[in-house]
Amino acid sequence: MGTESWVIRGTLDMLILKLLSLEPMHGWGIAERIQRLSGDTLRAQQGSLYSSLHRLTREGWIRSWWAETENGRQARYYELTRAGARQLAHETSQWERLAAGVARVMTATV
Amino acid sequence: MPRLADLWFRLKAALFPGRFERELDREIGFHLAMQADELRKQGLPPEEARREAQRRFGGLARERETIRDAWGVGWIADARTDAARTLRHLLRRPGSAMLGIVTLAIGIGATVAIASVARGLLLRPLPVRDEAGLRVFWSDYNWRGVEFDFAKERLQAFDRLAAFSTDLATLRTDQGGVAVMHGVVSAELFDVLGTAPQLGRTFRAGEDRPGAEPTIVLSHQLWQNELGGAPDIVGRRIVLGGEPTTVIGVMPRGFYFPAPEFRAWRPLMLDPAASDYQGNGWLVLLGRVSRAAGEPAVAGDIAALAKALGERFTYPVAWDKTKGAYVRTLRQYLHGDARPVLLLLLGAVAMVLLMACANTAALILARTTDRAGELSLRVALGAGRGRLIRQIVTESLVLSSLAGLLGATLAASLFGVLVARLPLGTFGGLLRMDWAGFLIAFGLSIAVGLLVAALPVRALLQGRLAGIAGERSSPGLRRGPGRAHPVLVGVEVALAVILATGSALFVRSVAKLAAIDPGFDPTGVVAVTLVTSESEMPGEVRRQLFRDAVERAGAVPGIVHAAVVSRLPVRDGGWQGPVEIEGRADLDGPNRPNSLFRPVSPAFFDALGIAIVRGRGFEPTDRQGGQAVTIVSEGFARLAWPGQDPIGRRIRTGVTGDTTWTTVVGIAEEARLVRLTGDNPLVMYVPMEQLPFALPGVNVVARASGDPDAALAAITRSLRGLDPRIAIDRPTNLGAAIETSLAEPLRLRFLLSLFAVMAVTLGAVGVYGVVSYAVARRQAEFGVRLALGATPSRVVAEVVGGGMRPVIVGALGGLAGAALLARSIAGFLYGVTPADLPSYLAATGALLLAGLIASVMPGWRAGRVDPVRALRAD
């Protein structure tokens, strides 16, 4: 596994919301996408991934339905709701502030 | 909106866990399949790819658990676990928990049963329109027709006024004669009540005046049960009291007036030319207050009417209608007696429920402390306080729900006992234990469960639960188990003392009541009512019928004496009228004394066991045409001829329209013919044969030497064959009837004694539980002290002393409370004052003794603690 690292707990929700804002997809697809888009540096633990998906569904930020994939399997697809889009915007701005803060600390010279 | 969606999601997950699990299976299955596909593409053989996919996913069971957490139904699963655990504990060690459940069930059951009766009686609407507007006038069964017409013209605050009375008559049916209790009412009655008939019509103006055709309105019950529910009943003729009567209407099911046993209504005959129009009163007046009139207008109207009555009529002192004029609501009139009894019982049962709650709370608190080790372990393992609180609440709810279930069952059977034993008359038949009762039981058990959990939860929040705050690691060197326990015990004991005192007062009252000599011997006396068809049977026929009835009843095997009398002692109550006493001008005019008037046949005195203390009894020779004779009671003789020989004196009444003087030939032992308590009215007995007319019906009374109920059945059978035009009804065992008249205090004694026993038991259980709990907690301390040389007796004394302190304080508080509350039950007491010292002493003594025993038992254990084992336990 080497350079791979597990997604930080708490940011997984945000990543899922972000990915689903691009297009509806199923759990496997999300896991794949996180790994691929992060250049294989991020990997979601399967249990936490589905746990997040279900919790986000419960919160009403995403919704799901069953559909057939291109290779004929039944999969549960998720998509962002309007409340989810608002939540994503909120979390994005929070993340940016956090990241900027961390960056400032890490680049401090004195 | 997300909040609502959240709740919805959780609810679905909780309600359909199967669907959620299956979908999760499919979702994980899809993931694994995709992973395996990818691995195969990388060249792994299919079987290996599948295993590797599983490996990468991680521990399936654990991952699934993580996912399941996201459904937010954890608390439901927890609740299920907690409930299952509670039930397991309960099955393993049922002792103390069962005690709590059973006491709580009794509390809930009794409360629900009594509340259901109270609800049915005090809140159930009467079958009339706008019952709040109906008022019943003072002086029951005492208004004359002339007064009714007089009042009608003078009332302004009332829209309408109606008069009614009641009667018993024979209805001829295909199956023979049936005795029908019915209302005899003025034409306005149904308009005043505002209830429309189900079929036909009710009475029109004038149908209660001379010249009207005989008409009748039937109850739904009479129509269905005795007349076959014929749809064309309206317009048909039935024979009531021997008179062909046209049915004009049928009232709807559920309608009753004035009580459920009245099954039909026929019009009064208000004929100013008739003697009874002017004569003695026999009516009840009922009016509907006009919408515009307020209470002051009604009161003013009543006062004005009383005054006008005084100007128009002269009243004897004993029933002066100008005094004490007031109106009651119909509900007060119908249920007046039952109301205070029910409120009293509700109060008592509420106390029992409170005690049961206190006990259960103490029990749960003790159980929680017992498991302090387990709880602290779970805290150490990361269980939050919230989780523990949920566990305590779930546990408490499980116990209280079980109690609620048991309580509801108990309530259903207790309800039957109550309806049978409370003084409800035929109204008891209207009461049902409905779903609301069970709903109350369930709600009550939930409320109690939450209430009872509050105490240990509070202790937990304050970290006072032994063990959790690390108390257990410094064994028992701290005292003070918190204030909750002693307060619980104190309150319980106080309530128990109040209940026990109230009960003791009733027990002593009833003992005094039972010692009353009614002046006759009711044991073995049986009676039936014989009703003739008056209009078909001329007076002489009826007289002969009564003679035959006496003869037939006397011929029944096992019957010693048989007689007839107008009204049965105690059961029937009675009407009193003024009597003129020859030679006592000072007792004339408005000062004429009232006396009961009882036509009897000669054997009456033997049948009832009333001694003739002077002179002679009636003889078969006392007939019409002979000298008019009378026998008076001792009280009558004392009042009329103090210190003189009453025999040969003369008195007369206008009761029968006959104003000849009757001569006193005998003095009868003072017998209580109306009520067993209070002032006994004067009585004059006359030979039934000497009445100027024959009564429409009589009571046949007989003394049986054997089983009264068998004799009753035999008499009824024998009399039924006398004549097809009569009905035999109301079989009465007089001994039992007397018990009924004693019944109110007797029944209250029964119920309150039950409560008192429960109260003392609950109090003792509470003390025992709390003291045992304290002893268990301080085991280590006792161990150390015993090891350091304290004598066991000192430890025992300390435990018992500690246990008794709240008991004594509670008992004193209870005494004060009882003294305050006793005054409110003074009306139910007989021969005992509310400040009756022995009752208070007995109640307090019982509680102190129970408390002492309950503390000594665990105290004894404390004195025998093995120091080594006690210390090692920690």
Interface residues (C-beta under 8 A of the other chain):
Chain A: H26 G27 W28 A31 Q45 Q46 G47 S48 Y50 S51 S52 L53 H54 R55 T57 R58 E59 G60 W61 W66 N71 R73 Q74 A75 R76 A83
Chain B: M1 P2 A5 D6 F9 R10 E23 L24 R26 E27 I28 F30 H31 A33 M34 Q35 D37 R56 F57 G58 R62 E63 R64 T66 I67 D69 A70 W71 G72
